[in-house]
Amino acid sequence: MLCLGYSRHSEEYRNFSTLFRSFMAELQVFFRVRNSKCSLSPKELVAVFIDLFLEILEDILRLQPNFILRLKDSIQTLKMELKFLITFLGDTPSQPIELKTTKNVLADIEAVANDVGSFLYSFFFVTDRISVTTMTQTLSDLLGNVVHVKDKIREHCITVAKILPSVEKIM
């Protein structure tokens, strides 16, 4: 009688496991904003990703695995901050002139969206165990990044408010 560790199934299992892990690694691209050729503007594309991430976070909260209870407040705060970013993206007018600050803020928001995507990817698809402490730290870092971007948004709004009256005079 063959021991399970030495059966022909163990080789098949290892092959499948290796294939599955490589497939999981390839899924990471679906959690990143990509400037693909689509009909959406860059800010609309980022907003779509953030909206998707909001739905995923809502599902995580709804499932309520035990370890999520300790992260619930941070996840709720992240959701609120992501909603703010979507609101900003929706309120950003298409301007007749390209402002460098607008491009910079949009790039920063895209970077935050990609960070959230990486967090969610690791939540679902990384096979290594992730501790609650690590998840708490990651969420804290994400929230810190959002605060930084909100500061840039505030500066951007002040800049646009100063420039916009002169733009209206030109038109």
N, C-alpha and C positions, 0 to 999 in steps of 0.2 A: 504494500500500500504506500502510495506517495504522500509525503507530507505536503500540506497546502502551500508552504513556502517554496517548494520545489516542483510544483505541478506546472504543466504547460500553460495554465491559466495565468499564472503569476507573470510570465513574460508578456502575454497579451494585455494584462492589466497595466503593466509598466508602459508598454507602447501606447495604450489608450490614454493613460495618465499624462504622458509626455505630450501627446498630440493635443489633449484637452487643455493643458496648461499653455501651450503655444497659441491655441485658439483664444483663450481667455486674454492673453497678452495683446492679441490683435484687436480685441474689442475696445481697448483703451481709446482708439481713434474716435469712437462714437461718443466719447465723453469730453471731446475737445471741439471748440469752435474752429471750423476750418473755412477759410475764405474760398469756398468752391464757387463754381459758376452756376449761380442760381439767380432767380429774379428778385431776391431779397437784398436790401441795402445792408451794408455791414452792421449798422446799429439794429436793424430788424432781425438779422441772423443771431446776434448776441442775445437779443430779447427773447427769441424763440428758445435758445438753449437755456437761458435762465428760467424761463417758464417751465420747461421740461424738468429742470432740476428742482423747482418748487414742487412739482407734482410728485417727484420721487421722494423728496423729504417728507411730504405729507403722507405718502404711503408708509414710509419708515415709522413715522409717529403713530400711524393707525395700527400697524402690526404690534407695536410696543413689546419688543423682546425685552427681557429683564434689564440688560445693560443699557438700553436706551433711556430708561427712566432717569438715570443719572445724567444723561445728556440732553434731556427733553428741553430744558430752558435754553440751552445754547443753540439747539436746532431751531427752536421757535424764534430766537433772536436772529439767527441766520436767515430764516425765511422772511422775516420782517425787513431786514436789510436788502435782501434780493428783490423784494417787492419795490422798495425805494429805487433801486437801480433800474428796474423795468419802467417805473414811472418817469424817471429822468430820461431814459432813452425815448420814451413816447412823447415827452414834452420838448425834446431837443428839436427846434425847428430846422428845416432844411434852409440853410442860409445862402444868399446869393454870393457870398465870399466864403472861401475856405479858411477857417480859423485853425491855426496850429494847435491852440489849446483844446479845441473840440476833438481833433484827431488824437491828441494825447490822452484825453479823458476817456474816449471810446476805447483806446488801446488798453488803458488801465482797467476798465470795466471788463473787457474781453479777458484780460489776464486773471481777474478775480473769477470770472465764469469758468475758466479753464482749471483754476485751483479747486473750485467746488466740484467740477467734473472729476478731477483726480481723486478727491476725497470720496466721492460716491463710487467711483470705479473700485477704489481700494476696499470700500465697505462691502461691495458685492462680489468682487472677482479675485482679490488677492488671497492666495491659499495660506499664507502665513497667518498665524494668530495675531490679531491686533488687540492690544489691551485698551481698556476704558481710559486709562491715563493717557495713552497715545492719542486716542480719539478726542479726548478733552483738549489736549494740547493743540491738535490739528484744528479743531473748531475755534479755539482761542486765536490761533494764528490767522485763520480765515476771517474772523470778525475784526481783527486788527487791520488786515488788508482792506477790508471794506471801509473802516473808519478813515484810513489813509486816502482811499479813493473819494470818499465823501468830502474830505477836506479839499481835494483837487476840484471836485465838482463845485464846491462853494467858491473857490478862487475863479473857476471858469465862469460861473454865473456873474461874478463881479466884473470880470473882464468883458464879457458879452454885453452887460448892461452899459458899460462905458463906451463900447464900440457901436452898439446897435443904433443909437440915435444918429450917429454920423452916417451909418449905412442907409438909414431911412431918408436922409437928406439927399444922398446921391441918387436914390431911385426916384 
